[in-house]
């Protein structure tokens, strides 16, 4: 059975996900077989495994850091918010239903056998399991039915290290308050404290660390510096969505709809030299981009209504009428069609007009498509003709079926379930596809940016090749190097060994 260590945080976005990823990478470098685990994740960024199971992208990132394939057992419960008080509940990669917060709170203890089966199965195959908590363990109103923080630590008999974000301020109060709000038996599980995102001279911090150790009788096992790394973030907490704008040859505007999902689709474009990717939610922020991208959405109809109400849809239609390009992914592709229908109430119910940018119709249905795909671009006309014949792979996550008007041109053909089918649509400067991760293919992202450069009369000769996978590995190694230097790894190993 695997050894185990759990990373909990004093708050959301304290650094749990990256700390788990760093430990996975370090332990892998040290010759151990290691896997991440998070019993329950709430996120709109998800991934489809080779088996067609849906899981949170944070655990995908951590699996990549560990050098192993993503496995749905690493995230047996995924909650995908559909509204302010409801979520789609995904168990072991498959949709269990949509529940209100109250319904799920009463139901979730029934999922403990699923959690334990996934955890025990992983623990039988690996040397170490690194568990990630969620939010804070000091949410005292949620303690009774907890299955992701101290409740999970108890199920796995896991020692805990507690991470706090000093960049937010109040780090000592955050650590002290969290520990003091725990029950006595919960406090005994905390074997180490970590300060994360520290800027400056650690010697100035040391008196505070010493006082905290005296009061809590828990040692600090490290102070992790503020790291500027480029790794996939989790959901709306990503700093990527609030990044400062910078001058660039190519300006891409991604519409930040309220229920944006899988914005990691656009990370490969952000990494390309000379490209600026901006996430915008107001018409005045649109300005004059070279390309507008409509991203995935967990509620396509409501997000289209949001764009309609705040004037964004009208601004995009005006942008297109001037001959400027729009690219839609998944929910964004659905919005661009002629009509949206939801007869079974999968989303908002009823019917509504789409944006009228593509000759398609979408009907939402209860059956969810979750599959990895590979495909090839059809002959693409106009601006993006350079994409013609380009091969790619990616994955689909959607609950709608899209049909074409007579004479409509698909954008790609994909292999889905052993059958080749048409995907996406093209019409003038507008394109859309169901495929997430399509820009991870260097040939696709390169052709897209070259087309935009050519349109501006700029040379595409300097668009260099970009190996996304090699880049990710470099980032994981840089993360591991920085965290290994910052942590007392001997103390981490003592915690793992139960000493």
C-alpha positions as CSV (number, residue, x, y, z in Angstrom):
1,X,0.0,0.0,0.0
2,X,1.3,3.5,-0.9
3,X,2.6,6.0,1.6
4,X,0.5,9.1,1.7
5,X,0.8,12.9,2.3
6,X,-2.0,15.5,2.0
7,X,-1.7,19.1,1.1
8,X,-4.4,21.4,2.5
9,X,-4.7,25.2,2.4
10,X,-5.9,27.9,4.6
11,X,-7.9,29.3,1.6
12,X,-8.8,28.6,-2.0
13,X,-5.9,29.5,-4.3
14,X,-3.3,29.2,-1.5
15,X,-1.1,27.1,-3.7
16,X,-2.4,23.5,-3.0
17,X,-2.5,22.4,-6.6
18,X,1.0,23.6,-7.5
19,X,2.4,22.3,-4.2
20,X,1.0,18.8,-5.0
21,X,2.4,19.1,-8.5
22,X,5.8,20.0,-7.2
23,X,5.8,17.1,-4.7
24,X,4.8,14.7,-7.5
25,X,7.6,15.9,-9.7
26,X,10.2,15.8,-6.8
27,X,9.2,12.3,-5.7
28,X,9.3,11.1,-9.3
29,X,12.8,12.6,-9.7
30,X,13.7,10.7,-6.6
31,X,12.7,7.4,-8.2
32,X,9.3,6.9,-6.6
33,X,6.1,6.0,-8.4
34,X,3.8,8.8,-7.4
35,X,0.2,9.7,-8.2
36,X,-2.0,12.7,-7.3
37,X,-5.5,12.4,-5.8
38,X,-8.3,14.8,-5.1
39,X,-11.5,13.3,-3.9
40,X,-13.7,16.2,-5.0
41,X,-12.9,19.0,-7.3
42,X,-15.1,21.9,-8.3
43,X,-14.0,23.3,-11.7
44,X,-15.1,24.2,-15.1
45,X,-11.8,23.2,-16.6
46,X,-12.0,19.5,-17.3
47,X,-10.3,16.8,-19.4
48,X,-11.3,13.6,-21.1
49,X,-9.1,10.5,-20.5
50,X,-8.4,7.9,-23.1
51,X,-11.3,5.9,-21.7
52,X,-13.7,8.8,-22.3
53,X,-13.9,9.7,-18.6
54,X,-14.1,13.3,-17.4
55,X,-11.8,14.7,-14.7
56,X,-10.5,18.0,-13.4
57,X,-7.5,19.6,-15.2
58,X,-5.6,20.2,-12.0
59,X,-5.2,16.5,-11.5
60,X,-4.2,16.2,-15.2
61,X,-1.5,18.8,-14.6
62,X,-0.3,16.9,-11.5
63,X,-0.3,13.6,-13.3
64,X,1.9,15.2,-16.0
65,X,4.2,16.4,-13.3
66,X,4.4,12.8,-12.0
67,X,5.1,11.5,-15.5
68,X,2.0,9.3,-15.7
69,X,-1.1,9.3,-17.8
70,X,-4.2,11.1,-16.3
71,X,-6.5,8.6,-14.7
72,X,-10.1,9.4,-13.6
73,X,-9.3,7.6,-10.2
74,X,-7.2,10.7,-9.4
75,X,-10.4,12.8,-9.2
76,X,-13.4,10.5,-8.6
77,X,-15.8,13.4,-8.0
78,X,-16.0,16.5,-10.3
79,X,-18.5,19.3,-9.7
80,X,-19.1,21.6,-12.7
81,X,-21.1,24.6,-11.6
82,X,-24.2,25.3,-13.8
83,X,-25.5,28.2,-11.8
84,X,-24.7,30.1,-8.5
85,X,-26.3,27.3,-6.5
86,X,-26.1,24.2,-8.6
87,X,-23.6,21.9,-10.2
88,X,-23.4,18.9,-12.6
89,X,-22.1,16.0,-10.5
90,X,-19.6,13.7,-12.2
91,X,-18.6,10.5,-10.5
92,X,-15.8,8.4,-11.8
93,X,-15.9,10.4,-15.0
94,X,-19.6,10.0,-15.7
95,X,-22.5,12.3,-15.1
96,X,-24.5,11.4,-12.0
97,X,-27.0,14.3,-12.3
98,X,-27.4,18.0,-11.6
99,X,-27.9,19.0,-8.0
100,X,-28.5,22.1,-6.0
101,X,-25.9,22.8,-3.3
102,X,-28.4,21.7,-0.6
103,X,-29.1,18.4,-2.5
104,X,-25.5,17.7,-3.0
105,X,-24.6,18.4,0.6
106,X,-27.1,15.9,1.8
107,X,-26.1,13.3,-0.9
108,X,-22.3,13.5,-0.9
109,X,-21.6,11.0,1.9
110,X,-23.1,8.4,-0.3
111,X,-20.1,8.9,-2.6
112,X,-17.6,7.7,0.1
113,X,-17.4,4.2,-1.4
114,X,-16.6,5.6,-4.8
115,X,-13.9,7.8,-3.3
116,X,-12.3,4.9,-1.3
117,X,-12.5,2.5,-4.2
118,X,-10.6,5.0,-6.4
119,X,-8.1,5.9,-3.7
120,X,-7.4,2.3,-2.7
121,X,-7.0,1.2,-6.2
122,X,-4.4,3.9,-6.9
123,X,-2.6,3.2,-3.6
124,X,-2.2,-0.4,-4.6
125,X,-0.3,0.6,-7.8
126,X,2.0,3.5,-6.6
127,X,4.6,4.1,-3.9
128,X,3.2,7.5,-2.9
129,X,-0.1,9.2,-3.2
130,X,-0.1,13.0,-2.8
131,X,-3.6,14.2,-1.9
132,X,-5.0,17.7,-2.5
133,X,-7.6,19.2,-0.3
134,X,-10.2,21.9,-1.4
135,X,-10.7,25.4,-0.1
136,X,-10.0,25.3,3.6
137,X,-10.4,22.6,6.3
138,X,-11.7,25.3,8.7
139,X,-15.1,25.6,6.9
140,X,-16.8,24.6,10.1
141,X,-20.3,24.7,8.6
142,X,-19.2,21.9,6.2
143,X,-17.3,19.7,8.7
144,X,-20.0,17.2,9.3
145,X,-20.2,15.9,5.8
146,X,-16.6,16.6,4.7
147,X,-15.2,14.3,2.1
148,X,-12.3,16.4,0.7
149,X,-10.3,17.9,3.6
150,X,-10.0,16.4,7.1
151,X,-12.7,13.9,6.2
152,X,-10.5,12.6,3.4
153,X,-7.4,12.7,5.6
154,X,-9.1,10.5,8.1
155,X,-10.3,8.0,5.3
156,X,-6.7,7.7,4.0
157,X,-5.1,8.1,7.5
158,X,-3.0,10.9,5.9
159,X,-0.6,13.3,7.6
160,X,-1.2,16.9,6.4
161,X,0.9,19.9,5.5
162,X,-1.0,23.2,5.6
163,X,-0.2,25.9,3.0
164,X,-0.9,29.6,3.3
165,X,-0.6,32.4,0.8
166,X,1.4,35.3,2.2
167,X,0.8,37.4,-1.0
168,X,-2.8,38.0,0.2
169,X,-1.6,39.4,3.6
170,X,-2.5,38.1,7.0
171,X,-0.6,34.8,6.6
172,X,0.0,34.2,10.3
173,X,-3.6,34.9,11.2
174,X,-4.7,32.6,8.4
175,X,-2.5,29.8,9.7
176,X,-3.4,30.3,13.3
177,X,-7.1,30.7,12.7
178,X,-7.3,27.6,10.5
179,X,-5.5,25.4,13.1
180,X,-7.5,26.7,16.0
181,X,-10.8,26.1,14.3
182,X,-10.0,22.4,13.8
183,X,-11.1,19.7,16.2
184,X,-8.2,18.4,18.5
185,X,-8.0,15.1,16.5
186,X,-7.8,17.1,13.3
187,X,-5.0,19.3,14.5
188,X,-2.8,16.3,15.3
189,X,-2.9,15.4,11.6
190,X,-1.1,18.6,10.7
191,X,2.6,17.8,10.6
192,X,4.0,20.8,8.8
193,X,3.2,24.4,7.8
194,X,4.2,26.1,4.5
195,X,4.2,29.7,3.6
196,X,3.7,30.2,-0.2
197,X,4.2,33.1,-2.6
198,X,6.8,34.8,-0.5
199,X,8.7,37.8,-1.9
200,X,11.7,39.2,-0.1
201,X,14.3,38.2,2.5
202,X,13.1,35.1,4.4
203,X,15.2,36.2,7.4
204,X,12.7,39.0,8.0
205,X,9.9,36.5,8.1
206,X,11.7,34.1,10.5
207,X,10.7,35.7,13.8
208,X,7.1,35.3,12.9
209,X,7.7,31.6,11.9
210,X,9.3,31.0,15.3
211,X,6.4,32.5,17.2
212,X,3.9,30.5,15.2
213,X,5.8,27.3,15.9
214,X,5.8,28.1,19.6
215,X,2.0,28.8,19.7
216,X,0.9,26.0,17.4
217,X,3.5,23.4,18.2
218,X,3.7,22.6,14.5
219,X,7.0,23.1,12.6
220,X,7.3,25.1,9.4
221,X,8.7,22.8,6.6
222,X,9.3,25.6,4.1
223,X,8.8,29.0,2.6
224,X,8.1,28.8,-1.1
225,X,9.0,31.9,-3.1
226,X,6.6,33.6,-5.5
227,X,7.1,31.7,-8.7
228,X,6.5,32.9,-12.2
229,X,5.8,29.7,-14.0
230,X,3.4,28.8,-16.8
231,X,1.3,25.8,-15.8
232,X,-2.3,25.0,-16.4
233,X,-4.4,26.8,-13.8
234,X,-7.7,25.8,-12.2
235,X,-10.9,27.5,-13.2
236,X,-11.6,31.2,-12.6
237,X,-9.0,31.6,-9.9
238,X,-6.4,31.7,-12.6
239,X,-4.2,34.8,-12.7
240,X,-4.2,34.3,-16.4
241,X,-7.7,35.8,-16.6
242,X,-6.5,39.0,-14.9
243,X,-3.1,39.3,-16.6
244,X,-1.8,42.7,-17.7
245,X,-2.2,43.5,-21.4
246,X,1.0,44.0,-23.4
247,X,1.8,45.2,-26.8
248,X,2.1,42.4,-29.4
249,X,2.0,41.8,-33.1
250,X,-1.2,39.8,-32.8
251,X,-4.0,40.7,-30.4
252,X,-6.5,38.0,-29.6
253,X,-9.6,38.7,-27.5
254,X,-11.2,35.8,-25.6
255,X,-14.7,36.6,-24.4
256,X,-14.8,35.9,-20.7
257,X,-18.4,34.6,-20.4
258,X,-19.7,34.0,-16.9
259,X,-19.4,30.2,-17.1
260,X,-16.2,30.0,-19.2
261,X,-14.8,26.5,-19.3
262,X,-11.5,25.0,-20.5
263,X,-9.8,28.3,-21.0
264,X,-6.6,26.3,-20.9
265,X,-7.4,25.7,-24.6
266,X,-5.8,29.0,-25.4
267,X,-2.6,28.6,-23.4
268,X,-0.6,27.5,-26.5
269,X,-1.6,30.8,-28.2
270,X,-0.5,32.8,-25.2
271,X,2.9,31.2,-25.3
272,X,3.6,32.1,-28.9
273,X,6.1,35.0,-29.5
274,X,4.4,38.2,-30.6
275,X,0.9,37.1,-29.5
276,X,-1.3,38.7,-26.8
277,X,-4.3,36.9,-25.5
278,X,-6.8,39.1,-23.5
279,X,-9.8,37.8,-21.6
280,X,-12.5,40.5,-21.7
281,X,-16.0,40.8,-20.4
282,X,-17.1,44.3,-21.4
283,X,-17.6,45.9,-24.8
284,X,-15.3,48.8,-24.2
285,X,-12.5,46.2,-23.6
286,X,-12.9,44.7,-27.0
287,X,-11.0,47.4,-28.9
288,X,-9.7,46.2,-32.3
289,X,-8.4,42.6,-32.0
290,X,-7.1,40.5,-34.8
291,X,-9.2,37.6,-33.7
292,X,-12.1,37.1,-31.3
293,X,-12.5,33.6,-29.7
294,X,-15.7,32.4,-28.1
295,X,-14.7,29.8,-25.5
296,X,-16.4,26.8,-24.1
297,X,-19.3,27.3,-21.6
298,X,-21.0,25.2,-19.0
299,X,-24.3,27.0,-19.9
300,X,-24.3,28.1,-23.5
301,X,-27.8,29.6,-23.6
302,X,-27.4,31.6,-20.4
303,X,-24.0,32.9,-21.5
304,X,-25.3,33.9,-24.9
305,X,-28.1,35.8,-23.1
306,X,-25.4,37.5,-21.0
307,X,-23.6,38.6,-24.2
308,X,-26.9,39.7,-25.7
309,X,-27.8,41.8,-22.6
310,X,-24.5,43.6,-22.2
311,X,-24.0,44.4,-25.9
312,X,-21.2,42.0,-26.5
313,X,-23.1,40.0,-29.1
314,X,-23.9,43.1,-31.1
315,X,-20.3,44.2,-30.9
316,X,-19.1,40.9,-32.2
317,X,-21.6,40.9,-35.1
318,X,-20.5,44.4,-36.1
319,X,-16.9,43.1,-35.9
320,X,-17.7,40.2,-38.2
321,X,-19.6,42.5,-40.7
322,X,-16.4,44.4,-41.1
323,X,-14.7,41.2,-42.3
324,X,-13.0,40.3,-39.0
325,X,-12.6,36.7,-37.8
326,X,-14.3,34.8,-35.0
327,X,-13.4,31.3,-33.8
328,X,-15.6,29.3,-31.5
329,X,-14.8,26.3,-29.3
330,X,-17.5,24.0,-28.1
331,X,-20.1,26.2,-26.4
332,X,-18.8,29.2,-28.3
333,X,-19.3,27.2,-31.5
334,X,-22.8,26.4,-30.5
335,X,-23.6,30.1,-29.8
336,X,-22.4,31.0,-33.3
337,X,-25.2,29.0,-35.0
338,X,-28.7,29.9,-36.1
339,X,-30.7,28.3,-33.3
340,X,-30.3,26.7,-29.9
341,X,-33.0,24.4,-28.5
342,X,-33.3,22.8,-25.1
343,X,-36.5,20.7,-25.1
344,X,-35.5,18.6,-22.1
345,X,-34.3,21.5,-19.9
346,X,-30.6,20.4,-19.9
347,X,-29.6,24.0,-19.7
348,X,-32.0,26.9,-19.6
349,X,-34.8,25.2,-21.4
350,X,-36.8,26.5,-24.4
351,X,-35.4,27.8,-27.7
352,X,-33.5,30.9,-28.7
353,X,-31.8,32.4,-31.8
354,X,-28.1,32.0,-32.0
355,X,-25.7,34.6,-33.2
356,X,-26.3,33.7,-36.8
357,X,-22.6,33.5,-37.7
358,X,-22.6,29.8,-38.7
359,X,-25.2,27.8,-40.7
360,X,-25.9,25.3,-37.8
361,X,-28.6,24.3,-35.3
362,X,-27.9,22.8,-31.9
363,X,-30.3,20.7,-29.8
364,X,-29.2,20.0,-26.2
365,X,-29.7,16.5,-24.9
366,X,-29.1,14.6,-21.7
367,X,-26.5,12.3,-23.2
368,X,-23.0,13.8,-22.7
369,X,-20.3,13.4,-25.4
370,X,-17.0,12.8,-23.7
371,X,-14.3,11.4,-25.9
372,X,-10.8,11.9,-27.2
373,X,-10.6,12.5,-30.9
374,X,-8.2,12.9,-33.7
375,X,-9.0,14.7,-37.0
376,X,-8.1,16.7,-40.0
377,X,-9.1,20.1,-41.2
378,X,-11.3,20.2,-44.3
379,X,-10.4,22.5,-47.2
380,X,-10.7,25.8,-45.4
381,X,-11.7,28.8,-47.5
382,X,-10.6,32.4,-47.1
383,X,-8.4,33.7,-44.2
384,X,-7.6,30.4,-42.5
385,X,-6.9,28.4,-45.7
386,X,-3.5,27.5,-44.3
387,X,-5.3,25.2,-41.9
388,X,-6.5,23.0,-44.8
389,X,-5.4,19.4,-44.3
390,X,-3.8,20.0,-40.9
391,X,-4.0,17.0,-38.5
392,X,-4.8,17.4,-34.8
393,X,-6.0,15.6,-31.7
394,X,-8.0,16.8,-28.7
395,X,-11.2,15.9,-26.8
396,X,-14.9,16.7,-26.8
397,X,-17.1,17.5,-23.8
398,X,-20.6,18.6,-24.7
399,X,-24.3,17.9,-24.2
400,X,-25.6,19.2,-27.6
401,X,-25.9,17.7,-31.1
402,X,-25.3,20.2,-33.9
403,X,-26.7,19.8,-37.4
404,X,-26.1,21.7,-40.6
405,X,-28.1,23.8,-43.0
406,X,-28.0,22.4,-46.5
407,X,-24.8,23.3,-48.2
408,X,-23.0,24.1,-45.0
409,X,-19.2,23.4,-44.9
410,X,-17.8,21.4,-42.0
411,X,-14.5,22.8,-40.5
412,X,-13.0,19.4,-39.8
413,X,-13.6,15.6,-39.8
414,X,-12.8,13.7,-36.6
415,X,-12.6,10.1,-35.6
416,X,-15.2,9.6,-32.9
417,X,-15.9,6.1,-31.5
418,X,-14.2,4.5,-34.5
419,X,-16.4,6.4,-37.0
420,X,-15.3,9.5,-39.0
421,X,-17.8,12.3,-38.7
422,X,-18.1,16.0,-39.7
423,X,-17.2,18.5,-37.0
424,X,-17.5,22.2,-36.7
425,X,-18.5,24.7,-39.4
426,X,-17.0,27.5,-41.5
427,X,-18.6,30.4,-43.1
428,X,-16.4,33.3,-44.4
429,X,-14.3,34.6,-41.6
430,X,-16.2,32.5,-38.9
431,X,-15.1,29.1,-37.8
432,X,-16.2,26.8,-35.0
433,X,-15.4,23.3,-33.6
434,X,-16.3,21.0,-30.7
435,X,-12.7,20.0,-30.2
436,X,-10.9,21.2,-27.0
437,X,-7.2,21.2,-27.1
438,X,-7.1,21.8,-30.8
439,X,-4.5,24.6,-30.5
440,X,-2.2,22.3,-28.5
441,X,-1.2,21.0,-32.0
442,X,1.7,23.3,-33.0
443,X,0.8,23.1,-36.7
444,X,-2.7,24.4,-36.0
445,X,-1.7,27.3,-33.7
446,X,1.1,28.2,-36.1
447,X,-1.2,28.2,-39.1
448,X,-3.7,30.4,-37.3
449,X,-1.2,33.0,-36.2
450,X,0.5,33.0,-39.6
451,X,-2.8,33.8,-41.2
452,X,-3.4,36.7,-38.9
453,X,0.1,38.1,-39.5
454,X,-0.4,37.8,-43.3
455,X,-3.7,39.6,-43.0
456,X,-2.0,42.5,-41.4
457,X,0.7,42.6,-44.0
458,X,3.3,41.2,-41.6
459,X,5.8,38.5,-42.3
460,X,5.1,35.1,-40.9
461,X,8.8,34.0,-41.3
462,X,9.5,34.6,-37.6
463,X,6.8,32.4,-36.2
464,X,9.0,29.8,-34.6
465,X,8.0,26.3,-33.8
466,X,6.8,25.7,-30.3
467,X,6.9,22.2,-28.7
468,X,4.2,22.4,-26.1
469,X,5.0,19.1,-24.4
470,X,8.7,19.9,-24.1
471,X,7.9,23.3,-22.7
472,X,5.5,21.8,-20.1
473,X,8.3,19.4,-18.9
474,X,10.7,22.3,-18.5
475,X,8.1,24.1,-16.4
476,X,7.5,21.1,-14.2
477,X,11.3,20.7,-13.6
478,X,11.6,24.4,-12.8
479,X,8.7,24.1,-10.3
480,X,10.4,21.1,-8.7
481,X,13.8,22.7,-8.5
482,X,12.3,25.8,-6.8
483,X,10.2,23.9,-4.3
484,X,12.9,21.4,-3.5
485,X,15.2,24.3,-2.5
486,X,12.4,25.9,-0.5
487,X,11.2,22.9,1.5
488,X,12.9,20.8,4.1
489,X,12.6,17.6,2.1
490,X,14.0,15.5,4.9
491,X,11.1,16.7,7.0
492,X,8.7,15.8,4.1
493,X,10.1,12.3,3.9
494,X,9.8,12.0,7.7
495,X,6.1,12.9,7.4
496,X,5.7,10.4,4.6
497,X,7.3,7.7,6.7
498,X,5.1,8.5,9.7
499,X,8.0,9.6,11.9
